[in-house]
């Protein structure tokens, strides 16, 4: 009897395993793994005449606040050898003078409406994208308009004043210096192991101090 129970148990297990394999195969056949993930139905999206794709989603919280994001599909992977670090530098320069905001004016304006640099105003540069982030109140007149003017400037209205560029060089170099340490030393061999000889291994967004100190402004 004992051996019969073991045999029956094994048959049931094999049967269940076969059913799971068949179900998995059926699900795999029904799914196109190369297809883009579907959007949340509550998101409205479209493309403007200038090619900009937009996504809008309403959230109840936080109340009376709009979270604006501009994602540019360009980053350190798009740099030439003499531009290493300039994608990140350009991100910095977006806050240092543009069509609608004089140097220092944007941050001052955002602070005047209750936004703080860091939690409400920020940006980052990665290998293949640069993202600008603004959170603005919606219960104050004109704040949404000014917020969209800022995003428009980030996209194509940065003035790149030479004096402001030279001032920002030191800021970015200090940021590079602040990253020195054990973590950065460990990062290099990790990237080599992950990416091999691809450009990802030597296109860290922070760039190199040699380039940051000496690049001519027109290279931005």
Buried (B, 14 or more C-beta within 10 A) or exposed (E): EEEEEEEEEEEEEEEEEEEEEEEEEEEEEEEEEEEEEEEEEEEEEEEEEEEEEEEEEEEEEEEEBBEBEBEBEEBBBBBEEEBBBBBBBBBBBBBBBBEBBEBEBBBEBBEEBEBEEEEBBBBEBEBBBBBBBBBBBEEEEEBBEBBBBBBBBBBEBBBBBEEBBEEBBEEBBEBBEEEEEEEEEEEEEEBBEEBEEEEBBBBBBBBBBEBBEEBEEEEB
